[in-house]
Amino acid sequence: MNGDGQRLGRRHLVTGIAALAATTACANSNAPSPSTTPGVPGYPPAQWVPANITNFTPANRPTSHPVRMVIVHVTQETFPDTLMLFGRPGYRASAHYALRSQDGHLAQCVRERDVAWHAGNTRYNWRSIGVEHEGRIDEHRWFTDALYERSAALTAAICHRYGIPVDRRHIIGHNEVPGSDHIDPGPLWDWPRYMRLVTAAF
């Protein structure tokens, strides 16, 4: 990685850690948690782009069900099309978060307390946070430094919030969900790099 890339990496990690600190401060105050306030993202500074109510299950997690893992996806669609599909009535799929490839821009589509329909397995849906990444599994160009770094900061914040261990048993790909017929995030997803970034941000 060149010098510019190293500076970019540090900047994204610092941004993620600052956001984590803000989230933790909210959790320790009498103010409502951002993830339980309607229309407010659970991870600042995400853009709130709500999925249609027909595409997720309203819930009261972690009171009703513990959140035990993060599931990594690749969209096979563009970022705008992904948000459009999640907002379409009757699409019957969603994720809590979606990230844009070019700059790591983050959108939240489902509150963390609610159950996004992303895993293709009801039990896993109820106990996970789904994170979509713009791209196609067979095109390396989508997996940018910004995408990895912003996603890793997000996943670290989620793991901190729910006490999820930062390991590959609890941070998994869609292809690793029992019964899944999906192969994302695919062979080009760099798991060792991603886990190093999550650990550093955590």
N, C-alpha and C positions, 0 to 999 in steps of 0.2 A: 504494500500500500504506500502511496506517495504521501508527501507532507500534507497536502491539502486534504487527502482522505483521512489522515490521522486527526487533523483539526476538526473535520466534520464529525468523526466518530466521537471525540470528546464532547463536542457541543451537544450532540444528540443525547449522549449518556447523562450529561449535566442537566439537560432539560428534563429528561425522564426522572432523574433523582429529585429534582425540585418539585415536579408534579407529584411524585410519591410523598414527599414531605407535606405538601399541601393537603393531600388526601388523608394522610395520617392525622394531621392537625384537626381536620374536620371530624374524623372518627372519635377523637379524644375530647371534643367540645360538646356543648349541649345543642349545637346546630344540627339539623337533619343531615344525614349522609347524602352527598351528591347523587349516589346511585339509587337512592330511594325517593328523590324529589322529582316529580313529573317534569319532563322536558329538560332536565339538567343532566349532562353526561356524568358518568361515574368515574371518569378519568380525565381531569383537565389537562390540556385544553382541547378536548375532542369537539368536533362539530356534531351537533345533535340532528340526526336525520332519521326520524322514527320509521320503523317498519310498520306495515299495516297490521291491525289487530288480528286479522285472520291468519297471520304468519308466525305467531308465537303464542305462548301460554302465559297469561298473567299469573304471578306467584308471589311468594313472600320469602324468598331465599335470603340468607341462609337459615332463617328460623324454621322453615318447613323442610328444607333439604340442604345438607351441607354442600358447599362448592369444593370439589376435591381435585379438579384438573383443568388445564387449558388445552383446547384442541385447535391445532393449526391447520388452516385450509389455504388453498389457492383457488381463486375465483373461476378461472377459465372464462372470464368476462372482463370488460373494462371496469374501472372504478365507477363511472357514472351509471353504466348499465346494471352493475350490482346493486347500487342504491335504488335504482328505478325498480328492479325486480322485487327487492324486499318491500318496497312501498306499494306494490301492485296487489289489490285485493285477490285473495284466493291463490296466491303463488305457493303458499304452504312451505316456505323455507325462509330462514333469516339467520343472522349471526349477531352477536352482541356488538362486535366492532368490525370495521373494514379499513384497510390502509391502502393508500395510493402508492404506486410503485415509484414514481418520479422523485417525490420529495418526502414520502412517509406521512403525508397528511392523513389524519385520523378522524374517522367518523364513528359515532356510536349510534346504533340502530335499535337496540333493545336494552332496557335497563338491566343491570346485573341481577337484580332481585327477580326478574322474570326469566322465563325459559325460552331461549331461542331454539328454533328447529334447524339444527345444523349438522348433527352427528349421524342421523339415520338410525338412531338407537335411542329409544325413549329414556331408558335408565341413564345413559351417558348424557343426554340432553339435560336432564334434571340436575346433574351433578357437575356440570362443566360450564366454562365460558368459551364461546366460539369466536375465533379471530380469523377473519378472511384477509387474504393478501392479493391485491390486484396482480394478475399475470396468467401465464399459461405454463403448464408444468414442463413443456418441452422446449421452452425458449428462455435461455439464460439471461437475456437482457432485462427481464422484469425484476430480477432479484438484486436490487440496488443496495448500496451501502445504507442509504437513508431508510429503505424499507426494513432491512434487518435491524438497524439500530433503534428505530422508533418502536418497532414491534417488540424487541427485546425489553425495552424500558416499560412498555405496557404490560407484558407478561410478568415482569419482575414485580410491578406494582400490584397486579392481581394476586400473585403468589403471596406477597407480603400481607395483603388485606385479609386473605382467607386462611393463612397458615399452610399454604400448599408447598410441599417440598420442591425445591428446584432440581428436578431430575427427570430422566426420560420415562419414568413410570407415571409421572403426573403431568408432564408436558408432552403431548403426543400428536401425531398426525392423524388426519381424517382416515387415512388408510389403515390405521391401527385400531380403529373402533371395531369391536366384534360385530360381524354381520355386514360390515360396510362393503359396498361394491365400488367405492371411489379409490383412486390411487394418489390423490393429492395429499401432501404438497409435492410429491414426486421425487425422482432421483436427483434433480438439480438443486433441491433444497439442501443447504449446507447445515446439517444438524450440529456438528461440532462447533462451528462458528457461532451459530445461534445460541447454543447453550452457554458458551463462553460469555457472550454479550449479556444474556439474562443474568448469569451469575455476577458479572461485574456491576450491572445496574442494581441488582438486589442488595 
